[in-house]
């Protein structure tokens, strides 16, 4: 299915700025050469440009790549800019990013260990 990310095993975001003029081949080379990851794996690779109002996502579907491009009309993504690396994130964190929230949610409740009362 075209762009079905439900079967993705890992989600990686490229922290910092990515030149979004790059297409499928250019982004696959960034994944492979700069971050030493396999662009043909069952992973979603997400990139953000300098203006933070658009993202691109690269996904290998077994018979070819899917490139997804999204531009928000109002606002900007809270993209981590503090390092030049691929960062593995959870589905929950991916949702936060797409909703315009930061990855670090300081006020979120943390899971605690079960204790015997």
Biopython code that builds the backbone (N, CA, C, O; Angstrom):
import numpy as np
from Bio.PDB.StructureBuilder import StructureBuilder

atoms = [
    (1, "UNK", "N", (0.837, -1.181, 0.000)),
    (1, "UNK", "CA", (0.000, 0.000, 0.000)),
    (1, "UNK", "C", (0.882, 1.245, 0.000)),
    (1, "UNK", "O", (1.926, 1.257, 0.653)),
    (2, "UNK", "N", (0.505, 2.234, -0.680)),
    (2, "UNK", "CA", (1.304, 3.439, -0.845)),
    (2, "UNK", "C", (1.380, 4.246, 0.446)),
    (2, "UNK", "O", (0.387, 4.814, 0.902)),
    (3, "UNK", "N", (2.586, 4.285, 1.031)),
    (3, "UNK", "CA", (2.814, 5.105, 2.214)),
    (3, "UNK", "C", (2.210, 4.566, 3.495)),
    (3, "UNK", "O", (1.931, 5.347, 4.405)),
    (4, "UNK", "N", (1.995, 3.257, 3.604)),
    (4, "UNK", "CA", (1.427, 2.668, 4.815)),
    (4, "UNK", "C", (2.513, 2.564, 5.881)),
    (4, "UNK", "O", (3.365, 1.678, 5.817)),
    (5, "UNK", "N", (2.485, 3.468, 6.862)),
    (5, "UNK", "CA", (3.532, 3.460, 7.880)),
    (5, "UNK", "C", (3.176, 2.582, 9.078)),
    (5, "UNK", "O", (3.940, 2.524, 10.041)),
    (6, "UNK", "N", (2.038, 1.902, 9.038)),
    (6, "UNK", "CA", (1.643, 1.080, 10.185)),
    (6, "UNK", "C", (2.567, -0.114, 10.391)),
    (6, "UNK", "O", (2.622, -0.661, 11.493)),
    (7, "UNK", "N", (3.293, -0.530, 9.360)),
    (7, "UNK", "CA", (4.193, -1.686, 9.462)),
    (7, "UNK", "C", (5.634, -1.283, 9.778)),
    (7, "UNK", "O", (6.523, -2.134, 9.812)),
    (8, "UNK", "N", (5.862, -0.011, 10.007)),
    (8, "UNK", "CA", (7.203, 0.490, 10.288)),
    (8, "UNK", "C", (7.667, -0.013, 11.649)),
    (8, "UNK", "O", (6.931, 0.058, 12.634)),
    (9, "UNK", "N", (8.903, -0.524, 11.692)),
    (9, "UNK", "CA", (9.461, -1.024, 12.944)),
    (9, "UNK", "C", (10.147, 0.076, 13.755)),
    (9, "UNK", "O", (10.087, 0.073, 14.985)),
    (10, "UNK", "N", (10.802, 1.020, 13.064)),
    (10, "UNK", "CA", (11.539, 2.092, 13.724)),
    (10, "UNK", "C", (11.222, 3.418, 13.056)),
    (10, "UNK", "O", (10.955, 3.478, 11.856)),
    (11, "UNK", "N", (11.255, 4.481, 13.852)),
    (11, "UNK", "CA", (11.116, 5.836, 13.332)),
    (11, "UNK", "C", (12.367, 6.593, 13.745)),
    (11, "UNK", "O", (12.722, 6.649, 14.922)),
    (12, "UNK", "N", (13.028, 7.174, 12.752)),
    (12, "UNK", "CA", (14.224, 7.963, 13.003)),
    (12, "UNK", "C", (13.996, 9.384, 12.515)),
    (12, "UNK", "O", (13.431, 9.595, 11.442)),
    (13, "UNK", "N", (14.436, 10.358, 13.302)),
    (13, "UNK", "CA", (14.396, 11.738, 12.842)),
    (13, "UNK", "C", (15.835, 12.235, 12.721)),
    (13, "UNK", "O", (16.695, 11.907, 13.537)),
    (14, "UNK", "N", (16.071, 13.027, 11.691)),
    (14, "UNK", "CA", (17.380, 13.638, 11.494)),
    (14, "UNK", "C", (17.375, 14.956, 12.256)),
    (14, "UNK", "O", (16.754, 15.928, 11.826)),
    (15, "UNK", "N", (18.066, 14.983, 13.384)),
    (15, "UNK", "CA", (18.147, 16.215, 14.170)),
    (15, "UNK", "C", (18.954, 17.246, 13.394)),
    (15, "UNK", "O", (19.816, 16.892, 12.589)),
    (16, "UNK", "N", (18.679, 18.488, 13.632)),
    (16, "UNK", "CA", (19.361, 19.538, 12.890)),
    (16, "UNK", "C", (18.608, 19.867, 11.616)),
    (16, "UNK", "O", (17.432, 19.533, 11.470)),
    (17, "UNK", "N", (19.298, 20.527, 10.695)),
    (17, "UNK", "CA", (18.674, 20.947, 9.439)),
    (17, "UNK", "C", (19.012, 19.974, 8.320)),
    (17, "UNK", "O", (20.127, 19.457, 8.250)),
    (18, "UNK", "N", (18.045, 19.729, 7.449)),
    (18, "UNK", "CA", (18.262, 18.930, 6.254)),
    (18, "UNK", "C", (17.840, 19.763, 5.053)),
    (18, "UNK", "O", (16.820, 20.451, 5.094)),
    (19, "UNK", "N", (18.619, 19.699, 3.996)),
    (19, "UNK", "CA", (18.279, 20.394, 2.758)),
    (19, "UNK", "C", (17.110, 19.658, 2.104)),
    (19, "UNK", "O", (17.295, 18.580, 1.538)),
    (20, "UNK", "N", (15.924, 20.227, 2.177)),
    (20, "UNK", "CA", (14.735, 19.550, 1.658)),
    (20, "UNK", "C", (14.611, 19.634, 0.146)),
    (20, "UNK", "O", (13.614, 19.179, -0.415)),
    (21, "UNK", "N", (15.604, 20.207, -0.524)),
    (21, "UNK", "CA", (15.627, 20.119, -1.981)),
    (21, "UNK", "C", (16.008, 18.726, -2.426)),
    (21, "UNK", "O", (15.806, 18.360, -3.584)),
    (22, "UNK", "N", (16.561, 17.942, -1.505)),
    (22, "UNK", "CA", (16.933, 16.563, -1.817)),
    (22, "UNK", "C", (15.691, 15.730, -2.072)),
    (22, "UNK", "O", (14.660, 15.905, -1.422)),
    (23, "UNK", "N", (15.805, 14.833, -3.018)),
    (23, "UNK", "CA", (14.726, 13.907, -3.320)),
    (23, "UNK", "C", (14.996, 12.549, -2.689)),
    (23, "UNK", "O", (15.758, 12.444, -1.728)),
    (24, "UNK", "N", (14.373, 11.517, -3.229)),
    (24, "UNK", "CA", (14.502, 10.167, -2.686)),
    (24, "UNK", "C", (15.952, 9.717, -2.641)),
    (24, "UNK", "O", (16.432, 9.281, -1.594)),
    (25, "UNK", "N", (16.660, 9.816, -3.767)),
    (25, "UNK", "CA", (18.035, 9.330, -3.817)),
    (25, "UNK", "C", (18.944, 10.107, -2.866)),
    (25, "UNK", "O", (19.783, 9.515, -2.187)),
    (26, "UNK", "N", (18.782, 11.420, -2.816)),
    (26, "UNK", "CA", (19.609, 12.240, -1.931)),
    (26, "UNK", "C", (19.370, 11.946, -0.464)),
    (26, "UNK", "O", (20.320, 11.857, 0.314)),
    (27, "UNK", "N", (18.107, 11.794, -0.076)),
    (27, "UNK", "CA", (17.799, 11.489, 1.320)),
    (27, "UNK", "C", (18.249, 10.082, 1.696)),
    (27, "UNK", "O", (18.713, 9.858, 2.814)),
    (28, "UNK", "N", (18.118, 9.131, 0.771)),
    (28, "UNK", "CA", (18.602, 7.770, 1.033)),
    (28, "UNK", "C", (20.119, 7.778, 1.228)),
    (28, "UNK", "O", (20.639, 7.029, 2.056)),
    (29, "UNK", "N", (20.827, 8.612, 0.478)),
    (29, "UNK", "CA", (22.272, 8.733, 0.663)),
    (29, "UNK", "C", (22.607, 9.362, 2.010)),
    (29, "UNK", "O", (23.579, 8.957, 2.648)),
    (30, "UNK", "N", (21.833, 10.330, 2.452)),
    (30, "UNK", "CA", (22.050, 10.926, 3.771)),
    (30, "UNK", "C", (21.897, 9.855, 4.849)),
    (30, "UNK", "O", (22.721, 9.764, 5.759)),
    (31, "UNK", "N", (20.853, 9.055, 4.747)),
    (31, "UNK", "CA", (20.617, 7.977, 5.719)),
    (31, "UNK", "C", (21.797, 7.019, 5.738)),
    (31, "UNK", "O", (22.278, 6.623, 6.800)),
    (32, "UNK", "N", (22.258, 6.652, 4.543)),
    (32, "UNK", "CA", (23.310, 5.650, 4.425)),
    (32, "UNK", "C", (24.698, 6.189, 4.766)),
    (32, "UNK", "O", (25.426, 5.578, 5.548)),
    (33, "UNK", "N", (25.060, 7.313, 4.192)),
    (33, "UNK", "CA", (26.430, 7.812, 4.337)),
    (33, "UNK", "C", (26.657, 8.619, 5.602)),
    (33, "UNK", "O", (27.676, 8.444, 6.271)),
    (34, "UNK", "N", (25.733, 9.492, 5.939)),
    (34, "UNK", "CA", (25.936, 10.360, 7.096)),
    (34, "UNK", "C", (25.583, 9.668, 8.400)),
    (34, "UNK", "O", (26.265, 9.848, 9.409)),
    (35, "UNK", "N", (24.507, 8.868, 8.381)),
    (35, "UNK", "CA", (24.028, 8.277, 9.628)),
    (35, "UNK", "C", (24.294, 6.778, 9.732)),
    (35, "UNK", "O", (24.000, 6.171, 10.762)),
    (36, "UNK", "N", (24.844, 6.174, 8.684)),
    (36, "UNK", "CA", (25.240, 4.766, 8.684)),
    (36, "UNK", "C", (24.082, 3.828, 9.034)),
    (36, "UNK", "O", (24.244, 2.863, 9.781)),
    (37, "UNK", "N", (22.914, 4.139, 8.474)),
    (37, "UNK", "CA", (21.730, 3.292, 8.632)),
    (37, "UNK", "C", (21.307, 2.786, 7.267)),
    (37, "UNK", "O", (21.726, 3.330, 6.245)),
    (38, "UNK", "N", (20.482, 1.753, 7.239)),
    (38, "UNK", "CA", (20.039, 1.136, 6.001)),
    (38, "UNK", "C", (18.719, 1.748, 5.543)),
    (38, "UNK", "O", (17.694, 1.535, 6.191)),
    (39, "UNK", "N", (18.716, 2.502, 4.446)),
    (39, "UNK", "CA", (17.466, 3.107, 3.980)),
    (39, "UNK", "C", (16.458, 2.074, 3.479)),
    (39, "UNK", "O", (15.282, 2.392, 3.299)),
    (40, "UNK", "N", (16.915, 0.827, 3.249)),
    (40, "UNK", "CA", (16.037, -0.239, 2.776)),
    (40, "UNK", "C", (15.437, -1.051, 3.920)),
    (40, "UNK", "O", (14.774, -2.061, 3.683)),
    (41, "UNK", "N", (15.664, -0.619, 5.150)),
    (41, "UNK", "CA", (15.102, -1.321, 6.307)),
    (41, "UNK", "C", (13.632, -0.945, 6.477)),
    (41, "UNK", "O", (13.107, -0.090, 5.765)),
    (42, "UNK", "N", (12.997, -1.586, 7.410)),
    (42, "UNK", "CA", (11.583, -1.293, 7.695)),
    (42, "UNK", "C", (11.496, -0.120, 8.671)),
    (42, "UNK", "O", (10.950, -0.241, 9.768)),
    (43, "UNK", "N", (12.050, 1.019, 8.244)),
    (43, "UNK", "CA", (12.113, 2.202, 9.091)),
    (43, "UNK", "C", (11.605, 3.421, 8.337)),
    (43, "UNK", "O", (11.699, 3.500, 7.112)),
    (44, "UNK", "N", (11.070, 4.357, 9.086)),
    (44, "UNK", "CA", (10.645, 5.642, 8.549)),
    (44, "UNK", "C", (11.696, 6.661, 8.950)),
    (44, "UNK", "O", (12.021, 6.794, 10.130)),
    (45, "UNK", "N", (12.233, 7.389, 7.961)),
    (45, "UNK", "CA", (13.250, 8.401, 8.201)),
    (45, "UNK", "C", (12.616, 9.760, 7.936)),
    (45, "UNK", "O", (12.097, 10.008, 6.847)),
    (46, "UNK", "N", (12.659, 10.640, 8.936)),
    (46, "UNK", "CA", (11.959, 11.919, 8.850)),
    (46, "UNK", "C", (12.980, 13.053, 8.937)),
    (46, "UNK", "O", (13.886, 13.030, 9.770)),
    (47, "UNK", "N", (12.813, 14.047, 8.059)),
    (47, "UNK", "CA", (13.739, 15.168, 7.935)),
    (47, "UNK", "C", (12.968, 16.474, 8.023)),
    (47, "UNK", "O", (11.798, 16.540, 7.646)),
    (48, "UNK", "N", (13.629, 17.520, 8.525)),
    (48, "UNK", "CA", (13.006, 18.831, 8.642)),
    (48, "UNK", "C", (13.944, 19.885, 8.073)),
    (48, "UNK", "O", (15.158, 19.805, 8.261)),
    (49, "UNK", "N", (13.389, 20.865, 7.383)),
    (49, "UNK", "CA", (14.176, 21.936, 6.790)),
    (49, "UNK", "C", (14.484, 23.058, 7.764)),
    (49, "UNK", "O", (14.063, 23.031, 8.920)),
    (50, "UNK", "N", (15.213, 24.027, 7.287)),
    (50, "UNK", "CA", (15.660, 25.144, 8.116)),
    (50, "UNK", "C", (14.503, 25.977, 8.652)),
    (50, "UNK", "O", (14.561, 26.460, 9.783)),
    (51, "UNK", "N", (13.453, 26.151, 7.855)),
    (51, "UNK", "CA", (12.327, 27.003, 8.279)),
    (51, "UNK", "C", (11.381, 26.291, 9.247)),
    (51, "UNK", "O", (10.519, 26.936, 9.844)),
    (52, "UNK", "N", (11.524, 25.003, 9.409)),
    (52, "UNK", "CA", (10.736, 24.178, 10.323)),
    (52, "UNK", "C", (9.242, 24.156, 10.014)),
    (52, "UNK", "O", (8.451, 23.753, 10.866)),
    (53, "UNK", "N", (8.841, 24.573, 8.834)),
    (53, "UNK", "CA", (7.420, 24.511, 8.487)),
    (53, "UNK", "C", (7.114, 23.368, 7.532)),
    (53, "UNK", "O", (5.978, 23.218, 7.081)),
    (54, "UNK", "N", (8.120, 22.566, 7.225)),
    (54, "UNK", "CA", (7.918, 21.429, 6.324)),
    (54, "UNK", "C", (8.831, 20.269, 6.692)),
    (54, "UNK", "O", (9.944, 20.451, 7.185)),
    (55, "UNK", "N", (8.323, 19.082, 6.436)),
    (55, "UNK", "CA", (9.087, 17.869, 6.694)),
    (55, "UNK", "C", (8.977, 16.945, 5.485)),
    (55, "UNK", "O", (8.047, 17.044, 4.685)),
    (56, "UNK", "N", (9.949, 16.049, 5.376)),
    (56, "UNK", "CA", (9.914, 14.971, 4.398)),
    (56, "UNK", "C", (10.167, 13.677, 5.148)),
    (56, "UNK", "O", (10.947, 13.632, 6.100)),
    (57, "UNK", "N", (9.494, 12.625, 4.705)),
    (57, "UNK", "CA", (9.681, 11.302, 5.299)),
    (57, "UNK", "C", (9.958, 10.309, 4.185)),
    (57, "UNK", "O", (9.323, 10.344, 3.130)),
    (58, "UNK", "N", (10.916, 9.421, 4.432)),
    (58, "UNK", "CA", (11.346, 8.429, 3.450)),
    (58, "UNK", "C", (11.034, 7.040, 3.994)),
    (58, "UNK", "O", (11.349, 6.723, 5.141)),
    (59, "UNK", "N", (10.413, 6.221, 3.158)),
    (59, "UNK", "CA", (10.009, 4.872, 3.558)),
    (59, "UNK", "C", (10.236, 3.908, 2.405)),
    (59, "UNK", "O", (9.799, 4.167, 1.284)),
    (60, "UNK", "N", (10.916, 2.799, 2.672)),
    (60, "UNK", "CA", (11.085, 1.727, 1.698)),
    (60, "UNK", "C", (9.931, 0.747, 1.870)),
    (60, "UNK", "O", (9.676, 0.278, 2.979)),
    (61, "UNK", "N", (9.224, 0.432, 0.770)),
    (61, "UNK", "CA", (8.064, -0.459, 0.844)),
    (61, "UNK", "C", (8.304, -1.830, 0.232)),
    (61, "UNK", "O", (7.355, -2.585, 0.023)),
    (62, "UNK", "N", (9.542, -2.161, -0.057)),
    (62, "UNK", "CA", (9.839, -3.473, -0.612)),
    (62, "UNK", "C", (9.980, -3.463, -2.128)),
    (62, "UNK", "O", (10.773, -4.220, -2.687)),
    (63, "UNK", "N", (9.214, -2.609, -2.789)),
    (63, "UNK", "CA", (9.316, -2.513, -4.248)),
    (63, "UNK", "C", (9.708, -1.108, -4.703)),
    (63, "UNK", "O", (9.835, -0.847, -5.899)),
    (64, "UNK", "N", (9.897, -0.218, -3.747)),
    (64, "UNK", "CA", (10.300, 1.149, -4.065)),
    (64, "UNK", "C", (10.160, 2.049, -2.854)),
    (64, "UNK", "O", (9.612, 1.660, -1.823)),
    (65, "UNK", "N", (10.665, 3.256, -3.004)),
    (65, "UNK", "CA", (10.592, 4.236, -1.924)),
    (65, "UNK", "C", (9.328, 5.076, -2.049)),
    (65, "UNK", "O", (8.826, 5.324, -3.145)),
    (66, "UNK", "N", (8.834, 5.501, -0.904)),
    (66, "UNK", "CA", (7.755, 6.480, -0.825)),
    (66, "UNK", "C", (8.355, 7.709, -0.144)),
    (66, "UNK", "O", (9.008, 7.602, 0.894)),
    (67, "UNK", "N", (8.123, 8.871, -0.741)),
    (67, "UNK", "CA", (8.575, 10.124, -0.168)),
    (67, "UNK", "C", (7.346, 10.948, 0.174)),
    (67, "UNK", "O", (6.548, 11.284, -0.701)),
    (68, "UNK", "N", (7.199, 11.270, 1.447)),
    (68, "UNK", "CA", (6.054, 12.052, 1.918)),
    (68, "UNK", "C", (6.564, 13.448, 2.251)),
    (68, "UNK", "O", (7.608, 13.605, 2.884)),
    (69, "UNK", "N", (5.824, 14.451, 1.821)),
    (69, "UNK", "CA", (6.201, 15.840, 2.040)),
    (69, "UNK", "C", (5.013, 16.554, 2.670)),
    (69, "UNK", "O", (3.891, 16.474, 2.170)),
    (70, "UNK", "N", (5.270, 17.255, 3.773)),
    (70, "UNK", "CA", (4.186, 17.994, 4.424)),
    (70, "UNK", "C", (4.670, 19.400, 4.760)),
    (70, "UNK", "O", (5.773, 19.592, 5.273)),
    (71, "UNK", "N", (3.819, 20.378, 4.460)),
    (71, "UNK", "CA", (4.080, 21.770, 4.816)),
    (71, "UNK", "C", (2.909, 22.263, 5.633)),
    (71, "UNK", "O", (1.757, 22.153, 5.213)),
    (72, "UNK", "N", (3.206, 22.812, 6.814)),
    (72, "UNK", "CA", (2.138, 23.378, 7.629)),
    (72, "UNK", "C", (1.931, 24.829, 7.215)),
    (72, "UNK", "O", (2.887, 25.534, 6.893)),
    (73, "UNK", "N", (0.703, 25.261, 7.225)),
    (73, "UNK", "CA", (0.367, 26.613, 6.788)),
    (73, "UNK", "C", (0.585, 27.647, 7.870)),
    (73, "UNK", "O", (0.884, 28.804, 7.577)),
    (74, "UNK", "N", (0.438, 27.238, 9.125)),
    (74, "UNK", "CA", (0.567, 28.182, 10.224)),
    (74, "UNK", "C", (1.337, 27.500, 11.348)),
    (74, "UNK", "O", (0.904, 26.465, 11.856)),
    (75, "UNK", "N", (2.449, 28.056, 11.730)),
    (75, "UNK", "CA", (3.233, 27.477, 12.814)),
    (75, "UNK", "C", (4.483, 26.799, 12.297)),
    (75, "UNK", "O", (4.848, 26.929, 11.129)),
    (76, "UNK", "N", (5.137, 26.068, 13.198)),
    (76, "UNK", "CA", (6.383, 25.395, 12.869)),
    (76, "UNK", "C", (6.523, 24.150, 13.732)),
    (76, "UNK", "O", (5.958, 24.063, 14.822)),
    (77, "UNK", "N", (7.278, 23.196, 13.228)),
    (77, "UNK", "CA", (7.573, 21.991, 13.991)),
    (77, "UNK", "C", (8.613, 22.313, 15.059)),
    (77, "UNK", "O", (9.514, 23.119, 14.829)),
    (78, "UNK", "N", (8.491, 21.693, 16.211)),
    (78, "UNK", "CA", (9.454, 21.850, 17.304)),
    (78, "UNK", "C", (10.530, 20.780, 17.113)),
    (78, "UNK", "O", (10.565, 19.778, 17.828)),
    (79, "UNK", "N", (11.389, 21.012, 16.152)),
    (79, "UNK", "CA", (12.372, 20.013, 15.744)),
    (79, "UNK", "C", (13.655, 20.144, 16.548)),
    (79, "UNK", "O", (14.160, 21.255, 16.712)),
    (80, "UNK", "N", (14.201, 19.034, 17.057)),
    (80, "UNK", "CA", (15.458, 19.110, 17.816)),
    (80, "UNK", "C", (16.610, 19.571, 16.912)),
    (80, "UNK", "O", (16.885, 18.949, 15.886)),
    (81, "UNK", "N", (17.271, 20.648, 17.292)),
    (81, "UNK", "CA", (18.341, 21.218, 16.476)),
    (81, "UNK", "C", (19.703, 21.122, 17.147)),
    (81, "UNK", "O", (20.689, 21.630, 16.614)),
    (82, "UNK", "N", (19.772, 20.484, 18.298)),
    (82, "UNK", "CA", (20.983, 20.546, 19.097)),
    (82, "UNK", "C", (22.061, 19.554, 18.687)),
    (82, "UNK", "O", (23.157, 19.595, 19.246)),
    (83, "UNK", "N", (21.800, 18.678, 17.748)),
    (83, "UNK", "CA", (22.819, 17.705, 17.354)),
    (83, "UNK", "C", (22.586, 17.256, 15.917)),
    (83, "UNK", "O", (21.474, 17.345, 15.397)),
    (84, "UNK", "N", (23.634, 16.779, 15.295)),
    (84, "UNK", "CA", (23.563, 16.299, 13.918)),
    (84, "UNK", "C", (23.619, 14.776, 13.934)),
    (84, "UNK", "O", (24.661, 14.184, 13.651)),
    (85, "UNK", "N", (22.504, 14.150, 14.264)),
    (85, "UNK", "CA", (22.457, 12.696, 14.310)),
    (85, "UNK", "C", (21.048, 12.221, 14.005)),
    (85, "UNK", "O", (20.097, 13.002, 14.015)),
    (86, "UNK", "N", (20.931, 10.949, 13.737)),
    (86, "UNK", "CA", (19.620, 10.311, 13.613)),
    (86, "UNK", "C", (19.220, 9.900, 15.020)),
    (86, "UNK", "O", (20.020, 9.329, 15.762)),
    (87, "UNK", "N", (18.013, 10.185, 15.372)),
    (87, "UNK", "CA", (17.508, 9.902, 16.717)),
    (87, "UNK", "C", (16.288, 9.001, 16.577)),
    (87, "UNK", "O", (15.323, 9.353, 15.897)),
    (88, "UNK", "N", (16.333, 7.842, 17.220)),
    (88, "UNK", "CA", (15.197, 6.918, 17.188)),
    (88, "UNK", "C", (14.130, 7.417, 18.155)),
    (88, "UNK", "O", (14.424, 7.732, 19.308)),
    (89, "UNK", "N", (12.884, 7.486, 17.673)),
    (89, "UNK", "CA", (11.793, 7.972, 18.521)),
    (89, "UNK", "C", (10.659, 6.953, 18.535)),
    (89, "UNK", "O", (10.598, 6.058, 17.693)),
    (90, "UNK", "N", (9.777, 7.104, 19.492)),
    (90, "UNK", "CA", (8.616, 6.221, 19.623)),
    (90, "UNK", "C", (7.459, 6.763, 18.787)),
    (90, "UNK", "O", (7.515, 7.886, 18.285)),
    (91, "UNK", "N", (6.419, 5.960, 18.645)),
    (91, "UNK", "CA", (5.221, 6.418, 17.933)),
    (91, "UNK", "C", (4.596, 7.611, 18.646)),
    (91, "UNK", "O", (4.095, 8.534, 18.003)),
    (92, "UNK", "N", (4.627, 7.588, 19.980)),
    (92, "UNK", "CA", (4.052, 8.687, 20.750)),
    (92, "UNK", "C", (4.817, 9.982, 20.473)),
    (92, "UNK", "O", (4.212, 11.031, 20.249)),
    (93, "UNK", "N", (6.146, 9.901, 20.491)),
    (93, "UNK", "CA", (6.963, 11.079, 20.204)),
    (93, "UNK", "C", (6.757, 11.565, 18.772)),
    (93, "UNK", "O", (6.758, 12.769, 18.517)),
    (94, "UNK", "N", (6.582, 10.641, 17.846)),
    (94, "UNK", "CA", (6.311, 11.004, 16.453)),
    (94, "UNK", "C", (5.004, 11.793, 16.365)),
    (94, "UNK", "O", (4.918, 12.787, 15.644)),
    (95, "UNK", "N", (4.006, 11.348, 17.094)),
    (95, "UNK", "CA", (2.739, 12.071, 17.145)),
    (95, "UNK", "C", (2.899, 13.461, 17.724)),
    (95, "UNK", "O", (2.308, 14.421, 17.230)),
    (96, "UNK", "N", (3.704, 13.567, 18.776)),
    (96, "UNK", "CA", (3.966, 14.881, 19.371)),
    (96, "UNK", "C", (4.582, 15.829, 18.347)),
    (96, "UNK", "O", (4.155, 16.975, 18.209)),
    (97, "UNK", "N", (5.602, 15.331, 17.625)),
    (97, "UNK", "CA", (6.258, 16.173, 16.616)),
    (97, "UNK", "C", (5.273, 16.648, 15.563)),
    (97, "UNK", "O", (5.269, 17.823, 15.195)),
    (98, "UNK", "N", (4.436, 15.737, 15.075)),
    (98, "UNK", "CA", (3.475, 16.107, 14.042)),
    (98, "UNK", "C", (2.418, 17.068, 14.562)),
    (98, "UNK", "O", (1.831, 17.829, 13.793)),
    (99, "UNK", "N", (2.177, 17.032, 15.859)),
    (99, "UNK", "CA", (1.229, 17.972, 16.482)),
    (99, "UNK", "C", (1.875, 19.305, 16.844)),
    (99, "UNK", "O", (1.210, 20.196, 17.374)),
    (100, "UNK", "N", (3.174, 19.444, 16.560)),
    (100, "UNK", "CA", (3.862, 20.700, 16.850)),
    (100, "UNK", "C", (4.423, 20.792, 18.255)),
    (100, "UNK", "O", (4.781, 21.880, 18.706)),
    (101, "UNK", "N", (4.507, 19.671, 18.955)),
    (101, "UNK", "CA", (5.039, 19.667, 20.319)),
    (101, "UNK", "C", (6.501, 19.256, 20.325)),
    (101, "UNK", "O", (6.995, 18.679, 19.356)),
    (102, "UNK", "N", (7.191, 19.556, 21.416)),
    (102, "UNK", "CA", (8.579, 19.145, 21.575)),
    (102, "UNK", "C", (8.644, 17.670, 21.960)),
    (102, "UNK", "O", (7.696, 17.119, 22.519)),
    (103, "UNK", "N", (9.780, 17.040, 21.651)),
    (103, "UNK", "CA", (9.982, 15.658, 22.054)),
    (103, "UNK", "C", (10.044, 15.518, 23.571)),
    (103, "UNK", "O", (9.506, 14.566, 24.138)),
    (104, "UNK", "N", (10.699, 16.466, 24.217)),
    (104, "UNK", "CA", (10.810, 16.434, 25.672)),
    (104, "UNK", "C", (9.560, 17.063, 26.265)),
    (104, "UNK", "O", (9.332, 18.263, 26.112)),
    (105, "UNK", "N", (8.771, 16.276, 26.923)),
    (105, "UNK", "CA", (7.549, 16.766, 27.546)),
    (105, "UNK", "C", (7.764, 16.788, 29.054)),
    (105, "UNK", "O", (7.516, 15.786, 29.725)),
    (106, "UNK", "N", (8.223, 17.919, 29.600)),
    (106, "UNK", "CA", (8.593, 17.962, 31.015)),
    (106, "UNK", "C", (7.428, 17.788, 31.978)),
    (106, "UNK", "O", (7.642, 17.406, 33.128)),
    (107, "UNK", "N", (6.210, 18.056, 31.545)),
    (107, "UNK", "CA", (5.081, 17.950, 32.467)),
    (107, "UNK", "C", (4.314, 16.649, 32.317)),
    (107, "UNK", "O", (3.323, 16.435, 33.015)),
    (108, "UNK", "N", (4.746, 15.789, 31.432)),
    (108, "UNK", "CA", (4.036, 14.529, 31.229)),
    (108, "UNK", "C", (4.242, 13.615, 32.439)),
    (108, "UNK", "O", (5.298, 13.632, 33.073)),
    (109, "UNK", "N", (3.231, 12.829, 32.744)),
    (109, "UNK", "CA", (3.351, 11.849, 33.825)),
    (109, "UNK", "C", (4.256, 10.725, 33.357)),
    (109, "UNK", "O", (4.173, 10.270, 32.216)),
    (110, "UNK", "N", (5.113, 10.289, 34.253)),
    (110, "UNK", "CA", (6.024, 9.184, 33.912)),
    (110, "UNK", "C", (5.452, 7.893, 34.494)),
    (110, "UNK", "O", (4.794, 7.892, 35.535)),
    (111, "UNK", "N", (5.719, 6.815, 33.800)),
    (111, "UNK", "CA", (5.302, 5.512, 34.284)),
    (111, "UNK", "C", (6.064, 5.182, 35.566)),
    (111, "UNK", "O", (7.260, 5.452, 35.677)),
    (112, "UNK", "N", (5.376, 4.612, 36.504)),
    (112, "UNK", "CA", (6.036, 4.222, 37.757)),
    (112, "UNK", "C", (5.937, 2.716, 37.912)),
    (112, "UNK", "O", (5.112, 2.054, 37.283)),
    (113, "UNK", "N", (6.798, 2.201, 38.761)),
    (113, "UNK", "CA", (6.805, 0.776, 39.077)),
    (113, "UNK", "C", (5.610, 0.446, 39.979)),
    (113, "UNK", "O", (5.203, 1.256, 40.811)),
    (114, "UNK", "N", (5.068, -0.739, 39.800)),
    (114, "UNK", "CA", (3.998, -1.175, 40.695)),
    (114, "UNK", "C", (4.586, -1.463, 42.061)),
    (114, "UNK", "O", (5.612, -2.131, 42.184)),
    (115, "UNK", "N", (3.932, -0.957, 43.072)),
    (115, "UNK", "CA", (4.424, -1.190, 44.440)),
    (115, "UNK", "C", (3.335, -1.880, 45.233)),
    (115, "UNK", "O", (2.143, -1.704, 44.984)),
    (116, "UNK", "N", (3.768, -2.651, 46.171)),
    (116, "UNK", "CA", (2.830, -3.289, 47.082)),
    (116, "UNK", "C", (2.538, -2.305, 48.204)),
    (116, "UNK", "O", (3.448, -1.758, 48.826)),
    (117, "UNK", "N", (1.264, -2.093, 48.449)),
    (117, "UNK", "CA", (0.877, -1.135, 49.492)),
    (117, "UNK", "C", (0.868, -1.750, 50.851)),
    (117, "UNK", "O", (0.563, -1.072, 51.833)),
]
sb = StructureBuilder()
sb.init_structure("model")
sb.init_model(0)
sb.init_chain("A")
sb.init_seg("    ")
for serial, (resi, resn, name, xyz) in enumerate(atoms, 1):
    if name == "N":
        sb.init_residue(resn, " ", resi, " ")
    sb.init_atom(name, np.array(xyz, "f"), 0.0, 1.0, " ", f" {name:<3s}", serial, name[0])
structure = sb.get_structure()
